[in-house]
């Protein structure tokens, strides 16, 4: 490998993530942090951004960019108590803008925080029993877990494992507590036995899936753990390694990759397996070229047999033969359903994860009312975030259903009653105006694009077709677009690559159909394909499967899912 990247220098010299963050935060002259501290802030769960809508006007006026920050929770499995939701709502209203944003990694971001309010925002979060440690940066990111509310005992067991794993793999540095909570400063000499002094080469992602629902897109994870349920009990997990969605336009050395199935483990082996895999990447990941630094490239560079053997050596056990499983879908299920414990669970559609009051809707106020109701009458209920940017109100006593229904109707939170399948299944990243990587619009474009797509479906008798559509403002792939039936990946303002033929279960990647086209061309291309689909589809066939079967594009081979 070549010379370590500059980010490696920053991490190694940071005294275990301290850097000069305290001095940067205290500087009243600028709304920004020092350059090195911008990178270190990510490990603390924050990003420095600026409003790109006004960037050029401010440059011409010789003003610094309109710097703003967001903070992201470390929230394993996406579970909050009602009181914790209220605390996040309070944080967003006091210190941020645009309410709460639920991410595609099952957590919450609060955007639009001024530098002078950052410490107060984080302290408010900590007071509720939550934190932002390792929510961003080159570490083990938020551990995601299946939301399925019906298997209550299994969900509780898997959520407990996700919580324990997240805690075990997080940085041991006290830098977060010193920077944000005022803990006495130290010299930063505490050990980092798992992550090491330079932390990971890039982000690392772990997720738990529970068939038949692949709601976490388990094939996109660095380590995917597929629960095997036998006689209603958790027998263990099939293990997948090497997934990752990021790529760079025009760079053939970068690519999305689906995780590979390597064997089966028992529940008590999860931590050892995860530590072994993470430390392999820590020791062998590319630290010179950050575009080549994800675990998927280490898997391909070393070869899957070597990776499996090294996992077994480090973990101290041999993986068993993988066990059969089957996914049937990956989207969320909406509306009320009763769990096996007799409590009720309500799946809510939250378009693009945006919970805010904007003059047209009052979803933030509605979620606040629901959380307050539960905090008073059912404090053991949960608000569970999904990796598809939606929410479940889980563990609701039957007598509260009517009150919650009234709140959802009042605040436009009952979209599951009126929205089409297309409208329920679109995922979009944030993109403009805040994301520094964005090349094109994503979330802000969707209210204009989705009705046009629905109009095309209606013209061809496909009104209720459950299309899986994902939009990303850049090829980094936060919305996991490479696994979608239809994906639009930004290349420049107003221009996108059109990708087709992923499948509805998340087990096949899509492929490029048209490059660098604008909205009229996108609609023209899809219109022609919908005509063919309506006329030529086989019984019950999904659009992505149709595109693959009829060679509209040639996607990579579907992953093996049984021994």
C-alpha positions, 0 to 999 in steps of 0.5 A: 500500500502507498503512503497513508492518506491525510485523514490517517494523519489526522486520526493518528495525531488526534490524541484519540479523537480530541484534536483541538475540538474544544478550541474550535468550538470556542472560537467566536470569529468563525462559524466553522471548525478547524480543518482537522477538527471537521474530520474528528467531529464525525467520530463524535456524531456530527458533520460540518456543512454549509447551505449550498443554496447561498454559497455563491452569493456569500462568496461574492459578498466576501462572506464565509459560507453559511456553516451549519452542523448536524448531529446523529444518534448512535441508536442500535436497532432504531429503538427509542422510548417515548420520552427519548423521542420527546427529548429529540423533538425538543433538541430539534426545535430548540437548536436545529431547523427542519425538525427531525430526519430519520435516516436510512440507517435507522437513526435520527439526525438533527440538522441546522445547528449553529456551532455555538449551540452544538454542545448544548444540543449534544448535552440535551441528547445525553440527558435523555440517555442517548448519545452520538458516539461513533454515529459517523466517522471511521468506526463501527456505525449504527448497528441496524436490526430488523423492526418486525414487531410481530415476533416480540420475544425474538425482536427483543433478543436481537435488539439486545444483541445489537445494543450489546454489540454497538457498545462493545465496538464503540471507541473507548476514548473519553474524548466525547465525554470531555468535549461535550459534557465537560469531563476533566480533560486527559492526555488521550493515552487510554487504549483503543484495543479494538479500533486501534490508535488510527481507528478504522480505514473507513466506516464499518456497518453491521446489521441483523435481518429476520426473514422473511423480511429483508428490511435492513438490506442485509446484503449491503452490510459489511457484516450481515447476520440473518436470523434463523428462527426454528420452532419460534426460537432464535437458533443463530445467524447465517453470516454475510460479509463484504457488502457495501453500496458506495462507488465513484462515477467514472472510476472502475476501481470503485463499485457496489458489492453485495455481501457473500454468505460464508456460514452459520453461527450461534447467538453466543458467537456474534461478538467474537465473529464481529470483532474478528471481522472488524479487526481484519479490516482494521489491520488489512484495509487500505489506508492510502486510498480512501476510495478503496478503503471499505471492507468489500475491497479487502474481501475481493483483494484477499479472496473470500476463502482467506477472509473466512479462514482468517475470521475463524482463526481470530474468532476461535471457532469454525463457522457451521454450514449455512442454513436455509432461509428465504426473503419475500420482501424488504419494504415496511408493513404499514397500519396496525398489526397485533404482535404475539404478545397481544400488544399492537404495532402501527407502521407509519409512512414518513416520506423520506424520513422528514418529521417536521411542520412545514405549513402543509403538514404537522407531522412533527407535532403529531409525533410529539402528541403520540410520544406524549400520550405513550409516555403518560399511559404506556411508557414501556411502548417504543418508537422504532425507526426503520431503515426505510425512513419510516417509523413503528409505534410499537407495544401499544395497548389496545385501549390507546389505538383510537386516540393514536388513530385520531392523532395520525388523522389530524396530522397527516400521519395516516398516509398508509391509508391513502398513499399508493404502493409507489408512494410508500416505497420511495427512499431518497437521501438528503442531497442539496442543499446541505450534503457536500457530496451531492451532485443533484437533487434527491429528497427535494425533487421527490414531491415533484417526481413521484406524482409523475411516476404514479401518473405513468403507472396509472396510464398503463393499468399499474396503479397498485404496482409496488415499485421499489424506487430509490434516489441518491444525489451522488454515487455514494449510495446512502439510500442503497440505490444499487439494490433498487428495482429503479434507481436514480443516481445523481451525476450533475444538477438535474441529471441522473443515471437510470439503473434498473433490475434490482429485485424487490427482496434486495438480493440482486443488484441493478445495472445502468440502463441510461446515463446522464439523463434529465427528468423528461428523458427519465420519464420517457424511458420509464414510460416505454418500459411500463408499456412493455411491462404491462403487456409482457409481464408474467403472473405476479412478476415484479418490475425488476424481475421483468427487466432482468428476465427480458434483458432490458439490462444485464444485472449481476447474478442473484445471490445464493441464499440456500446451501 
